[in-house]
Amino acid sequence: MNLITNPLKLDNMTVEELEEVLVLDEVTDTEDPAELVVYNDDVNTFEWVIQCFEEILKHNSAQAEQCAMLIHYKGKASVKKAPENVLKPMKDGLLDRGLSAVIEG
């Protein structure tokens, strides 16, 4: 993600604080949860990544921004937790939009 085009400022929060605030969706299915992990890149802008998270993962704007910041500073982040069959179409949607995503677990 390219910080030069439009840096996000989230009240000077540290990466650790962002991780604490980030709330992943609660899993209600009996299947073991997996994680959708998105990796950082130097191509996609923050705005585009946030838009993708809002439209595909149904994150609110704060969740989407926090995930984007974590990915930028840590190189990757778990952006959704759910059964694998729920995550697969989301992963495919992110890949279709040029993001790097995998399902782990």
C-alpha positions as CSV (number, residue, x, y, z in Angstrom):
1,M,0.0,0.0,0.0
2,N,1.3,3.4,-0.9
3,L,1.3,5.9,2.0
4,I,2.5,8.7,-0.2
5,T,-0.8,9.2,-2.0
6,N,-2.9,9.7,1.1
7,P,-1.5,8.8,4.5
8,L,-4.1,7.8,7.1
9,K,-3.9,9.1,10.6
10,L,-5.8,7.3,13.3
11,D,-5.2,9.5,16.3
12,N,-1.5,8.5,16.5
13,M,-2.4,4.9,17.4
14,T,0.4,2.3,17.5
15,V,0.2,-0.9,15.6
16,E,-0.3,-2.8,18.9
17,E,-3.2,-0.5,19.8
18,L,-4.8,-1.0,16.3
19,E,-4.5,-4.8,16.8
20,E,-6.3,-4.5,20.1
21,V,-9.1,-2.4,18.6
22,L,-9.6,-4.6,15.5
23,V,-12.5,-6.9,16.2
24,L,-12.9,-9.9,14.0
25,D,-16.4,-11.3,13.2
26,E,-17.6,-13.8,15.7
27,V,-17.8,-17.3,14.3
28,T,-21.2,-18.9,14.9
29,D,-20.8,-22.0,12.6
30,T,-19.7,-25.3,14.1
31,E,-17.0,-25.7,11.6
32,D,-13.5,-24.8,12.8
33,P,-12.8,-21.2,11.9
34,A,-10.1,-20.2,9.3
35,E,-8.5,-16.8,8.8
36,L,-8.5,-14.7,5.7
37,V,-5.0,-13.1,5.6
38,V,-4.2,-10.2,3.3
39,Y,-0.6,-9.2,2.5
40,N,1.0,-5.8,1.9
41,D,2.0,-4.7,-1.5
42,D,3.4,-1.5,-3.1
43,V,0.7,-1.3,-5.8
44,N,-2.7,-0.8,-4.1
45,T,-3.6,2.5,-2.4
46,F,-5.1,2.7,1.1
47,E,-8.3,4.0,-0.4
48,W,-8.6,1.0,-2.7
49,V,-7.9,-1.6,0.0
50,I,-10.3,0.1,2.4
51,Q,-13.0,0.1,-0.3
52,C,-12.4,-3.6,-1.0
53,F,-12.7,-4.4,2.7
54,E,-15.9,-2.5,3.0
55,E,-17.6,-3.9,-0.1
56,I,-16.3,-7.5,0.0
57,L,-15.8,-8.2,3.7
58,K,-18.6,-5.8,4.9
59,H,-16.2,-4.1,7.3
60,N,-17.3,-0.7,8.6
61,S,-14.9,2.2,7.7
62,A,-13.1,2.0,11.0
63,Q,-12.4,-1.8,10.7
64,A,-11.3,-1.4,7.1
65,E,-8.9,1.4,8.0
66,Q,-7.5,-0.5,10.9
67,C,-6.9,-3.6,8.8
68,A,-5.2,-1.5,6.1
69,M,-2.9,0.1,8.7
70,L,-2.0,-3.3,10.2
71,I,-1.2,-4.8,6.8
72,H,1.0,-1.8,5.9
73,Y,3.0,-1.9,9.1
74,K,3.2,-5.6,9.8
75,G,3.3,-6.9,6.2
76,K,0.1,-8.9,6.6
77,A,-3.0,-9.2,8.8
78,S,-5.9,-11.5,9.4
79,V,-8.9,-9.5,8.2
80,K,-11.7,-12.0,8.7
81,K,-12.3,-15.2,10.7
82,A,-15.0,-17.6,9.6
83,P,-15.4,-21.2,8.2
84,E,-13.3,-21.7,5.1
85,N,-16.4,-22.1,2.9
86,V,-17.5,-18.6,3.9
87,L,-14.1,-17.1,3.4
88,K,-13.4,-18.6,-0.1
89,P,-15.7,-16.2,-2.1
90,M,-14.3,-13.3,-0.1
91,K,-10.7,-14.3,-0.8
92,D,-11.6,-14.7,-4.5
93,G,-13.2,-11.3,-4.6
94,L,-10.1,-9.7,-3.1
95,L,-7.8,-11.5,-5.5
96,D,-10.1,-10.3,-8.4
97,R,-9.4,-6.8,-7.3
98,G,-5.7,-7.2,-7.2
99,L,-5.1,-7.8,-3.5
100,S,-2.9,-10.6,-2.2
101,A,-5.0,-12.9,0.1
102,V,-4.9,-16.4,1.4
103,I,-6.9,-18.6,3.7
104,E,-5.0,-20.0,6.7
105,G,-6.1,-22.6,9.3
